Amino acid sequence: MELDSTVIYRHFNAPSRAFSQFSHEIIRHPRLTSDAVRLLTWQLSLPTHARESFSTTAQRARIGGCAFTRAKRQLKEEGFVHERRIQGPGGRWVTQQLVSSTPLTSEEAAALLARSPLLTCTNRVSPQVVPSTRKPAVGQPTTPATDGYPDEYLREDTSHLPAEPVEAVEAVEAVEAVEAVDEPAPASLHADGPPAGPHLEDARALVGALPLLSPALRHIPPGMRDELARLAARWLDAGHSSADVHEHVLRGLPGTGTPVHRPGGLVRYLLRDVPPRTLPTLPPPTPARIRLSVRLEGTRECSGPHTQPMLFRPLADETLCAECAPAPAPATAPAPGPAAPATPTEATSLPDTDGVHTPS
């Protein structure tokens, strides 16, 4: 049996310039990946005053984002990299990173970082922190007007329309005066909209429960709920119940899996027309049949004068029991008539007279 053996020959030339000395513990570290070793050796090979960050080194070394995060975490766990954030001059936050060729503890790294000077700027305050000069408002400062009520209660829209000609204004006022004489003024006017119905609060609760019926109705705009409540109040005023309205809305929803992009508009469309309420016609109630026991099957109540109901079993169509039924009349004997003459063949027996028989 032949065994294959591999022999590796190494040829190494010591560089005369641009080289760094590393420990074999870094290159042969069992818990550092190749990306972590390359990132550490790249940072240690930089000049002393270089300010290249780890992310820049990873970009230059073409190390991906996930590999860079994993390599940096490994270097922190093994003590080769330490990092902290402090607030420097001018209120700016500075991130300090310490890279060492040997593992260091947190106390040793803090002592080394404390001796490193922070980057300072010429101004005491950073130009990014200094507030800019404010431009004052036009005019003198005045106190805003508070409290008080308007001079008159406006019961109509106050839209800022362009001024109309004087002739047109006079004509409109004349027409309004004639209409005011012909038609009586309404008892109450509402500036916010149509008069509130008696079921408006119930309609608002009905609309508030719509998102619970189906996931397609969870994103009804809050600004549309008052309009939907007024539409639902019309259904309640017509005699429909809240369950009827919810059932009508559910019947109008699309099938499962079909998205509803505007649930508020869909509900408004479904509640626009109010159908008349039709009450279901119930079938006439059937009289309940009294089921008698087996012992009383075929009996009938006597219609005679009894203190308590008297049951008897009729033989035909009689309505009276045997006690109340009239007694049958006795049979009468037929009336006596003339005797029929005796025939010659019939023999007539006569009583004996003194023992003498008389021949016939």
KEKE-3310 file (N, C-alpha, C; in steps of 0.2 Angstrom, whole numbers, plus 5000, padded with zeros to 4 digits):
npx = (5004:5003:5007:5002:5012:5014:5025:5030:5038:5046:5049:5056:5059:5067:5059:5066:5061:5045:5038:5030:5030:5023:5015:5015:5004:4994:4992:4990:4979:4966:4953:4950:4944:4949:4946:4945:4959:4965:4960:4965:4979:4980:4977:4987:4998:4997:5003:5009:5001:4990:4973:4963:4948:4940:4929:4933:4945:4940:4932:4943:4950:4940:4930:4915:4899:4893:4903:4913:4906:4906:4920:4924:4918:4923:4937:4935:4930:4941:4950:4958:4954:4947:4934:4926:4914:4916:4912:4918:4927:4917:4905:4904:4903:4914:4922:4932:4945:4955:4968:4977:4992:4993:4982:4971:4965:4949:4952:4966:4965:4957:4966:4976:4969:4966:4977:4978:4978:4963:4955:4955:4947:4949:4940:4931:4919:4910:4907:4896:4887:4885:4872:4863:4861:4846:4832:4823:4805:4794:4789:4782:4783:4768:4754:4745:4727:4715:4702:4684:4671:4664:4657:4645:4634:4638:4628:4630:4640:4656:4664:4677:4673:4674:4670:4653:4644:4634:4621:4618:4619:4608:4597:4598:4595:4582:4575:4578:4570:4557:4556:4557:4546:4536:4539:4539:4552:4564:4563:4575:4592:4607:4624:4634:4631:4619:4603:4605:4600:4589:4596:4610:4621:4620:4623:4636:4643:4640:4647:4660:4662:4664:4678:4680:4673:4678:4695:4697:4691:4698:4706:4698:4697:4699:4693:4682:4672:4662:4654:4650:4643:4632:4626:4623:4614:4603:4599:4595:4585:4576:4571:4579:4590:4606:4613:4607:4613:4627:4627:4623:4634:4644:4639:4642:4656:4671:4677:4687:4704:4704:4710:4705:4706:4701:4693:4684:4677:4670:4661:4654:4648:4640:4631:4623:4611:4595:4586:4568:4562:4558:4548:4550:4538:4529:4524:4507:4504:4503:4490:4494:4494:4486:4492:4486:4487:4490:4480:4469:4466:4454:4444:4430:4424:4410:4395:4386:4377:4389:4399:4413:4424:4419:4424:4421:4420:4415:4403:4398:4393:4389:4386:4384:4387:4384:4377:4371:4364:4347:4335:4331:4314:4302:4297:4281:4267:4257:4241:4226:4217:4204:4202:4209:4202:4202:4211:4207:4217:4223:4224:4213:4215:4205:4200:4198:4182:4175:4183:4179:4181:4177:4173:4178)
npy = (4994:5010:5026:5043:5057:5074:5087:5102:5116:5131:5147:5162:5179:5192:5207:5223:5236:5244:5235:5225:5219:5205:5195:5177:5173:5181:5178:5164:5163:5154:5157:5168:5173:5173:5186:5194:5193:5199:5212:5216:5215:5224:5236:5237:5239:5252:5269:5278:5290:5289:5290:5281:5273:5258:5254:5260:5253:5241:5243:5246:5234:5226:5219:5212:5218:5210:5201:5210:5215:5203:5200:5212:5210:5198:5203:5212:5204:5196:5205:5213:5224:5239:5251:5267:5280:5297:5314:5328:5344:5358:5351:5340:5323:5310:5296:5284:5273:5259:5249:5235:5225:5215:5206:5216:5221:5229:5239:5242:5246:5258:5266:5268:5275:5286:5294:5298:5312:5322:5327:5344:5360:5376:5386:5388:5383:5372:5376:5370:5370:5382:5394:5401:5418:5427:5433:5447:5449:5458:5474:5480:5470:5463:5459:5444:5444:5439:5430:5436:5438:5436:5450:5447:5433:5423:5414:5408:5403:5410:5413:5420:5429:5438:5455:5459:5467:5482:5483:5469:5464:5471:5466:5452:5454:5458:5447:5438:5444:5443:5429:5426:5431:5423:5410:5402:5404:5391:5381:5378:5380:5373:5376:5368:5358:5346:5343:5334:5318:5307:5295:5297:5295:5281:5278:5282:5274:5262:5264:5265:5251:5245:5242:5230:5220:5215:5213:5221:5233:5240:5251:5263:5281:5292:5305:5303:5297:5304:5308:5295:5291:5299:5294:5281:5284:5287:5274:5269:5277:5273:5262:5250:5239:5239:5227:5224:5234:5231:5218:5221:5228:5219:5210:5217:5217:5213:5197:5185:5189:5199:5215:5230:5245:5258:5259:5267:5274:5263:5259:5271:5271:5259:5262:5272:5272:5269:5255:5251:5244:5227:5217:5200:5188:5178:5161:5155:5151:5134:5125:5117:5100:5090:5077:5062:5050:5032:5025:5034:5035:5037:5041:5052:5067:5069:5077:5080:5085:5086:5087:5087:5085:5072:5057:5046:5031:5031:5022:5024:5039:5045:5058:5058:5050:5034:5036:5048:5047:5044:5032:5017:5014:5002:4986:4984:4973:4964:4969:4960:4950:4943:4925:4913:4901:4884:4871:4857:4848:4850:4846:4847:4849:4845:4847:4833:4826:4820:4809:4804:4801:4810:4805:4812)
npz = (5000:4995:5002:5000:5001:5006:5003:5008:5003:5009:5004:5009:5009:5018:5020:5015:5018:5022:5031:5044:5060:5067:5080:5081:5088:5083:5070:5070:5077:5086:5087:5078:5063:5046:5040:5052:5056:5045:5046:5058:5057:5046:5052:5062:5054:5049:5049:5064:5067:5059:5055:5051:5050:5056:5048:5036:5033:5031:5019:5010:5011:5005:5012:5017:5023:5033:5036:5041:5052:5060:5061:5068:5080:5085:5087:5097:5107:5110:5115:5107:5101:5107:5111:5114:5118:5120:5126:5118:5116:5114:5114:5106:5101:5102:5095:5101:5096:5100:5095:5098:5098:5107:5118:5128:5144:5150:5159:5157:5143:5145:5153:5143:5133:5140:5141:5128:5117:5114:5099:5095:5091:5084:5089:5104:5105:5094:5077:5072:5083:5087:5089:5075:5070:5073:5064:5067:5070:5060:5065:5082:5097:5102:5113:5111:5107:5119:5127:5128:5116:5100:5090:5084:5082:5070:5058:5046:5032:5032:5020:5011:4999:4983:4982:4978:4965:4968:4964:4961:4975:4981:4973:4977:4991:4990:4985:4995:5005:5001:5000:5014:5019:5013:5017:5032:5045:5050:5065:5072:5069:5063:5064:5062:5053:5046:5056:5071:5073:5082:5084:5083:5092:5094:5081:5079:5088:5081:5069:5075:5079:5067:5062:5069:5063:5051:5044:5033:5036:5045:5043:5042:5038:5051:5049:5042:5050:5056:5045:5040:5052:5051:5040:5044:5054:5047:5043:5056:5059:5050:5055:5055:5063:5073:5070:5058:5050:5051:5045:5032:5028:5028:5019:5007:5006:4997:4992:5001:5002:4993:4992:5000:4996:4999:5012:5019:5009:5003:5013:5014:5001:5003:5013:5007:5001:5009:5012:5013:5028:5030:5038:5044:5039:5050:5051:5055:5071:5076:5084:5099:5101:5113:5121:5126:5139:5137:5144:5143:5130:5117:5125:5131:5136:5147:5143:5152:5168:5179:5194:5193:5179:5169:5162:5149:5139:5123:5113:5101:5094:5105:5118:5131:5146:5153:5165:5164:5152:5145:5152:5144:5136:5144:5136:5129:5130:5117:5112:5117:5105:5094:5095:5085:5075:5079:5070:5060:5062:5074:5090:5104:5121:5134:5151:5162:5166:5180:5178:5166:5150:5136:5120:5105)
capx = (5000:5007:5005:5004:5015:5015:5030:5029:5044:5044:5055:5055:5064:5065:5059:5071:5057:5038:5036:5028:5032:5017:5016:5012:4998:4989:4991:4988:4974:4961:4946:4949:4943:4954:4944:4947:4966:4967:4958:4969:4986:4980:4977:4993:5003:4996:5007:5006:4997:4985:4966:4959:4943:4939:4925:4937:4949:4936:4931:4949:4951:4935:4927:4908:4896:4892:4910:4916:4903:4908:4927:4925:4915:4928:4942:4933:4929:4948:4954:4963:4951:4943:4930:4922:4912:4916:4911:4924:4926:4911:4899:4904:4904:4920:4922:4939:4946:4961:4970:4984:4995:4992:4975:4971:4959:4946:4956:4972:4963:4955:4972:4980:4965:4966:4983:4978:4974:4957:4955:4952:4946:4952:4935:4929:4912:4910:4903:4889:4883:4883:4866:4863:4858:4839:4830:4817:4799:4792:4784:4784:4779:4761:4751:4739:4721:4712:4695:4680:4666:4663:4652:4639:4634:4637:4625:4631:4647:4660:4669:4680:4672:4675:4664:4648:4641:4629:4614:4617:4617:4601:4593:4598:4592:4575:4573:4578:4565:4551:4556:4556:4538:4532:4540:4541:4559:4564:4563:4582:4597:4613:4629:4639:4629:4612:4601:4607:4595:4589:4600:4616:4625:4620:4626:4643:4645:4640:4653:4666:4663:4665:4684:4680:4669:4683:4701:4697:4688:4702:4709:4694:4700:4695:4689:4675:4668:4656:4649:4647:4638:4626:4623:4621:4609:4597:4596:4592:4579:4571:4569:4584:4595:4613:4615:4605:4618:4633:4626:4623:4641:4648:4638:4645:4663:4674:4679:4693:4710:4704:4712:4701:4711:4698:4687:4679:4673:4666:4656:4649:4644:4635:4626:4620:4604:4592:4580:4563:4563:4553:4548:4548:4531:4529:4519:4503:4505:4499:4488:4497:4490:4487:4493:4484:4490:4487:4474:4464:4465:4447:4438:4427:4421:4403:4392:4380:4379:4394:4403:4420:4424:4418:4427:4418:4422:4409:4402:4396:4393:4385:4390:4382:4389:4378:4373:4367:4359:4340:4334:4327:4307:4301:4294:4274:4264:4252:4234:4222:4212:4199:4206:4209:4198:4207:4211:4206:4223:4225:4220:4212:4215:4200:4201:4194:4176:4174:4187:4176:4183:4172:4176:4177)
capy = (5000:5016:5032:5049:5062:5081:5091:5110:5120:5138:5152:5168:5184:5197:5214:5228:5242:5243:5229:5225:5213:5202:5189:5171:5172:5184:5175:5157:5163:5149:5160:5173:5172:5176:5193:5197:5193:5204:5218:5218:5216:5230:5242:5238:5241:5259:5274:5279:5296:5288:5291:5277:5269:5251:5253:5262:5248:5235:5244:5245:5226:5222:5214:5214:5221:5205:5199:5215:5215:5197:5201:5217:5207:5194:5206:5215:5198:5193:5210:5216:5231:5243:5256:5270:5287:5302:5321:5332:5351:5360:5347:5335:5316:5307:5289:5282:5266:5257:5243:5233:5219:5210:5207:5220:5221:5235:5244:5243:5250:5264:5269:5270:5280:5293:5297:5300:5318:5323:5332:5350:5364:5383:5389:5385:5380:5370:5380:5367:5370:5389:5396:5407:5425:5426:5439:5449:5450:5465:5478:5479:5464:5464:5453:5441:5445:5433:5430:5439:5434:5440:5455:5444:5426:5421:5408:5406:5402:5416:5412:5427:5429:5444:5459:5459:5474:5485:5481:5462:5464:5474:5461:5446:5455:5458:5440:5434:5447:5440:5422:5426:5432:5418:5404:5403:5402:5385:5382:5378:5379:5370:5379:5363:5353:5344:5342:5328:5313:5304:5289:5298:5292:5274:5277:5283:5267:5257:5265:5263:5244:5242:5238:5223:5215:5212:5216:5225:5239:5243:5258:5269:5287:5295:5311:5301:5293:5308:5307:5288:5290:5302:5289:5275:5286:5286:5267:5267:5281:5270:5256:5245:5238:5239:5221:5224:5238:5227:5212:5224:5230:5212:5207:5221:5217:5208:5190:5184:5189:5205:5220:5235:5251:5264:5256:5272:5275:5258:5259:5276:5268:5254:5265:5278:5271:5266:5251:5250:5238:5222:5212:5193:5185:5172:5157:5155:5146:5128:5123:5111:5094:5087:5070:5059:5044:5026:5023:5038:5035:5035:5043:5058:5070:5069:5084:5080:5089:5083:5092:5087:5082:5064:5054:5039:5028:5030:5016:5027:5046:5048:5063:5057:5044:5029:5038:5054:5045:5042:5025:5014:5012:4995:4983:4983:4967:4966:4969:4953:4950:4936:4919:4910:4894:4878:4867:4850:4843:4852:4842:4852:4845:4847:4844:4827:4827:4814:4803:4801:4804:4810:4805:4818)
capz = (5000:4995:5005:4997:5006:5003:5006:5007:5003:5010:5002:5012:5009:5023:5016:5018:5019:5022:5034:5051:5064:5071:5084:5078:5091:5079:5063:5071:5083:5084:5087:5074:5056:5041:5040:5058:5056:5040:5048:5064:5054:5042:5056:5065:5049:5047:5053:5071:5067:5054:5058:5047:5055:5054:5042:5030:5032:5028:5012:5006:5011:5002:5017:5017:5029:5038:5038:5045:5059:5064:5063:5073:5087:5087:5090:5104:5112:5112:5118:5103:5100:5112:5108:5118:5115:5125:5123:5118:5117:5110:5115:5101:5103:5098:5096:5102:5095:5102:5092:5101:5095:5112:5121:5134:5148:5149:5163:5153:5138:5148:5155:5137:5130:5144:5139:5121:5117:5109:5093:5097:5086:5086:5093:5110:5103:5087:5073:5071:5089:5089:5086:5070:5072:5072:5061:5071:5066:5058:5070:5089:5100:5105:5116:5108:5110:5122:5130:5124:5112:5094:5091:5082:5081:5063:5057:5040:5030:5031:5015:5009:4992:4981:4983:4972:4963:4973:4961:4963:4982:4982:4971:4982:4997:4989:4984:5002:5009:4999:5003:5021:5020:5011:5020:5039:5047:5054:5072:5074:5063:5066:5060:5060:5048:5047:5063:5073:5074:5089:5084:5081:5096:5092:5074:5080:5091:5076:5065:5079:5079:5060:5061:5073:5059:5046:5044:5028:5038:5050:5041:5040:5040:5057:5047:5038:5054:5057:5039:5041:5057:5049:5035:5048:5058:5043:5044:5062:5059:5046:5059:5055:5069:5071:5067:5051:5046:5050:5040:5025:5026:5027:5012:5002:5006:4992:4994:5005:4998:4989:4996:5000:4996:5002:5016:5020:5003:5002:5018:5012:4996:5005:5017:5004:5000:5014:5009:5018:5032:5029:5044:5041:5041:5054:5050:5060:5076:5076:5091:5102:5102:5120:5120:5132:5141:5134:5147:5142:5123:5115:5130:5129:5142:5147:5143:5157:5174:5184:5198:5190:5172:5169:5156:5147:5132:5119:5109:5094:5094:5111:5121:5138:5149:5155:5171:5161:5146:5148:5152:5138:5138:5144:5131:5130:5128:5112:5115:5115:5100:5094:5095:5079:5076:5078:5064:5062:5064:5080:5096:5110:5127:5139:5157:5163:5170:5184:5176:5160:5144:5131:5113:5100)
cpx = (5004:5004:5007:5006:5016:5020:5030:5036:5043:5051:5053:5061:5062:5065:5063:5067:5049:5036:5034:5029:5026:5019:5013:5005:4992:4987:4988:4982:4968:4954:4945:4949:4948:4952:4946:4955:4968:4966:4963:4976:4986:4980:4984:4999:5002:5001:5004:5001:4991:4978:4961:4954:4943:4935:4929:4942:4946:4934:4937:4951:4946:4932:4920:4905:4895:4898:4913:4913:4905:4915:4928:4923:4920:4934:4941:4932:4936:4952:4959:4960:4946:4940:4926:4920:4912:4914:4917:4923:4921:4905:4899:4906:4910:4920:4930:4940:4953:4963:4977:4986:4994:4985:4976:4965:4955:4949:4962:4970:4961:4961:4976:4976:4965:4972:4983:4975:4968:4958:4951:4952:4949:4947:4934:4923:4913:4905:4896:4885:4881:4877:4867:4860:4851:4837:4823:4811:4798:4787:4786:4780:4773:4759:4745:4732:4718:4706:4690:4676:4666:4657:4645:4640:4633:4634:4626:4639:4650:4666:4671:4679:4673:4669:4660:4646:4635:4622:4613:4615:4610:4596:4592:4594:4584:4572:4572:4572:4558:4550:4555:4549:4534:4533:4542:4548:4559:4565:4570:4586:4603:4619:4634:4637:4621:4610:4603:4601:4595:4594:4607:4622:4626:4624:4634:4646:4645:4646:4660:4667:4664:4672:4685:4677:4674:4689:4701:4694:4692:4705:4704:4696:4696:4691:4683:4670:4661:4651:4646:4642:4632:4622:4620:4615:4602:4594:4593:4586:4574:4569:4574:4588:4602:4616:4613:4610:4624:4632:4626:4630:4645:4646:4641:4652:4665:4676:4686:4699:4710:4705:4707:4705:4708:4692:4682:4674:4668:4660:4651:4645:4638:4629:4622:4613:4601:4586:4575:4564:4557:4553:4546:4541:4532:4523:4514:4504:4501:4497:4492:4493:4491:4487:4491:4488:4487:4481:4468:4462:4458:4442:4436:4424:4413:4400:4386:4382:4383:4398:4410:4419:4424:4420:4423:4421:4416:4409:4401:4398:4390:4390:4388:4385:4383:4374:4368:4362:4352:4339:4330:4320:4306:4297:4286:4271:4258:4245:4230:4217:4208:4204:4205:4206:4204:4206:4210:4212:4225:4221:4219:4211:4210:4201:4196:4188:4174:4177:4184:4179:4178:4175:4174:4173)
cpy = (5006:5022:5038:5054:5068:5084:5098:5113:5128:5142:5159:5173:5190:5204:5219:5235:5240:5236:5230:5219:5211:5196:5183:5170:5175:5180:5168:5157:5158:5151:5166:5171:5175:5184:5197:5198:5199:5211:5220:5219:5223:5236:5243:5240:5248:5263:5275:5285:5295:5288:5287:5273:5262:5250:5255:5256:5242:5236:5243:5237:5222:5217:5217:5216:5216:5202:5204:5216:5209:5198:5206:5214:5202:5197:5210:5209:5196:5199:5214:5223:5233:5249:5260:5277:5292:5309:5325:5339:5353:5356:5341:5328:5313:5300:5287:5275:5264:5250:5241:5226:5213:5211:5211:5220:5228:5241:5246:5248:5257:5269:5272:5276:5287:5297:5300:5307:5318:5328:5338:5355:5371:5386:5385:5381:5378:5375:5377:5368:5377:5391:5401:5413:5424:5433:5441:5450:5457:5468:5476:5473:5466:5458:5450:5443:5439:5435:5434:5435:5439:5444:5452:5437:5425:5414:5405:5405:5409:5416:5419:5427:5437:5448:5459:5466:5476:5483:5474:5461:5466:5469:5455:5448:5456:5452:5437:5437:5444:5432:5421:5427:5426:5411:5405:5400:5395:5386:5382:5377:5377:5373:5374:5358:5351:5343:5335:5324:5310:5298:5291:5295:5285:5273:5278:5277:5262:5258:5263:5255:5241:5239:5231:5218:5212:5216:5221:5232:5242:5249:5263:5275:5290:5301:5309:5298:5298:5307:5300:5287:5293:5297:5283:5277:5286:5279:5266:5271:5277:5263:5250:5245:5238:5233:5220:5228:5234:5221:5215:5225:5224:5209:5211:5221:5212:5202:5190:5185:5195:5211:5226:5242:5257:5261:5261:5274:5270:5258:5265:5274:5263:5257:5271:5277:5266:5262:5251:5244:5233:5217:5205:5191:5179:5168:5156:5150:5140:5126:5117:5106:5091:5080:5067:5052:5038:5024:5027:5039:5033:5037:5050:5061:5071:5076:5085:5084:5085:5088:5092:5084:5074:5062:5047:5037:5027:5024:5019:5035:5049:5053:5063:5050:5040:5032:5044:5052:5043:5035:5022:5013:5005:4992:4982:4977:4968:4965:4963:4954:4943:4930:4916:4903:4889:4874:4860:4846:4845:4848:4847:4847:4848:4844:4838:4829:4820:4808:4800:4805:4804:4810:4811:4816)
cpz = (5000:4998:5002:5002:5002:5007:5004:5008:5004:5008:5005:5012:5013:5019:5019:5020:5019:5025:5041:5054:5068:5074:5080:5082:5087:5073:5064:5076:5081:5083:5083:5067:5052:5040:5046:5058:5051:5043:5054:5061:5049:5046:5060:5060:5047:5051:5059:5071:5062:5058:5054:5051:5052:5048:5035:5028:5029:5021:5008:5006:5007:5006:5018:5023:5035:5041:5042:5052:5063:5066:5068:5080:5089:5090:5096:5109:5115:5115:5114:5101:5105:5109:5114:5115:5121:5121:5124:5118:5112:5110:5110:5104:5099:5100:5096:5101:5096:5099:5095:5098:5100:5115:5127:5137:5147:5153:5159:5147:5140:5150:5148:5134:5134:5143:5132:5120:5112:5104:5095:5091:5088:5090:5099:5109:5096:5083:5071:5077:5090:5085:5081:5073:5069:5069:5065:5067:5065:5063:5077:5092:5103:5108:5112:5111:5113:5125:5125:5119:5105:5095:5089:5081:5073:5062:5050:5038:5029:5026:5012:5001:4989:4981:4977:4971:4968:4970:4962:4970:4983:4979:4975:4988:4996:4988:4991:5006:5007:5001:5010:5023:5019:5015:5028:5041:5051:5061:5075:5069:5067:5061:5058:5055:5049:5054:5065:5075:5081:5090:5082:5085:5095:5086:5075:5083:5086:5071:5069:5079:5072:5059:5065:5068:5054:5046:5038:5030:5044:5049:5038:5042:5046:5054:5044:5043:5055:5051:5039:5046:5055:5044:5039:5052:5054:5043:5050:5062:5055:5050:5059:5062:5067:5068:5060:5047:5045:5045:5033:5023:5025:5021:5006:5001:5001:4996:4998:5000:4994:4993:4995:5001:5000:5006:5018:5015:5001:5007:5016:5006:4998:5009:5014:5003:5006:5012:5015:5022:5031:5034:5041:5044:5044:5052:5056:5065:5076:5083:5093:5104:5109:5119:5127:5133:5137:5137:5145:5134:5121:5120:5128:5136:5141:5147:5148:5163:5179:5188:5195:5183:5173:5162:5155:5140:5128:5115:5102:5095:5100:5114:5129:5140:5151:5160:5168:5155:5149:5147:5147:5140:5139:5138:5133:5127:5122:5115:5112:5110:5099:5092:5088:5080:5075:5072:5065:5064:5071:5085:5102:5116:5132:5146:5158:5168:5174:5181:5170:5154:5138:5124:5109:5095)
residu = (MET:GLU:LEU:ASP:SER:THR:VAL:ILE:TYR:ARG:HIS:PHE:ASN:ALA:PRO:SER:ARG:ALA:PHE:SER:GLN:PHE:SER:HIS:GLU:ILE:ILE:ARG:HIS:PRO:ARG:LEU:THR:SER:ASP:ALA:VAL:ARG:LEU:LEU:THR:TRP:GLN:LEU:SER:LEU:PRO:THR:HIS:ALA:ARG:GLU:SER:PHE:SER:THR:THR:ALA:GLN:ARG:ALA:ARG:ILE:GLY:GLY:CYS:ALA:PHE:THR:ARG:ALA:LYS:ARG:GLN:LEU:LYS:GLU:GLU:GLY:PHE:VAL:HIS:GLU:ARG:ARG:ILE:GLN:GLY:PRO:GLY:GLY:ARG:TRP:VAL:THR:GLN:GLN:LEU:VAL:SER:SER:THR:PRO:LEU:THR:SER:GLU:GLU:ALA:ALA:ALA:LEU:LEU:ALA:ARG:SER:PRO:LEU:LEU:THR:CYS:THR:ASN:ARG:VAL:SER:PRO:GLN:VAL:VAL:PRO:SER:THR:ARG:LYS:PRO:ALA:VAL:GLY:GLN:PRO:THR:THR:PRO:ALA:THR:ASP:GLY:TYR:PRO:ASP:GLU:TYR:LEU:ARG:GLU:ASP:THR:SER:HIS:LEU:PRO:ALA:GLU:PRO:VAL:GLU:ALA:VAL:GLU:ALA:VAL:GLU:ALA:VAL:GLU:ALA:VAL:GLU:ALA:VAL:ASP:GLU:PRO:ALA:PRO:ALA:SER:LEU:HIS:ALA:ASP:GLY:PRO:PRO:ALA:GLY:PRO:HIS:LEU:GLU:ASP:ALA:ARG:ALA:LEU:VAL:GLY:ALA:LEU:PRO:LEU:LEU:SER:PRO:ALA:LEU:ARG:HIS:ILE:PRO:PRO:GLY:MET:ARG:ASP:GLU:LEU:ALA:ARG:LEU:ALA:ALA:ARG:TRP:LEU:ASP:ALA:GLY:HIS:SER:SER:ALA:ASP:VAL:HIS:GLU:HIS:VAL:LEU:ARG:GLY:LEU:PRO:GLY:THR:GLY:THR:PRO:VAL:HIS:ARG:PRO:GLY:GLY:LEU:VAL:ARG:TYR:LEU:LEU:ARG:ASP:VAL:PRO:PRO:ARG:THR:LEU:PRO:THR:LEU:PRO:PRO:PRO:THR:PRO:ALA:ARG:ILE:ARG:LEU:SER:VAL:ARG:LEU:GLU:GLY:THR:ARG:GLU:CYS:SER:GLY:PRO:HIS:THR:GLN:PRO:MET:LEU:PHE:ARG:PRO:LEU:ALA:ASP:GLU:THR:LEU:CYS:ALA:GLU:CYS:ALA:PRO:ALA:PRO:ALA:PRO:ALA:THR:ALA:PRO:ALA:PRO:GLY:PRO:ALA:ALA:PRO:ALA:THR:PRO:THR:GLU:ALA:THR:SER:LEU:PRO:ASP:THR:ASP:GLY:VAL:HIS:THR:PRO:SER)
# end
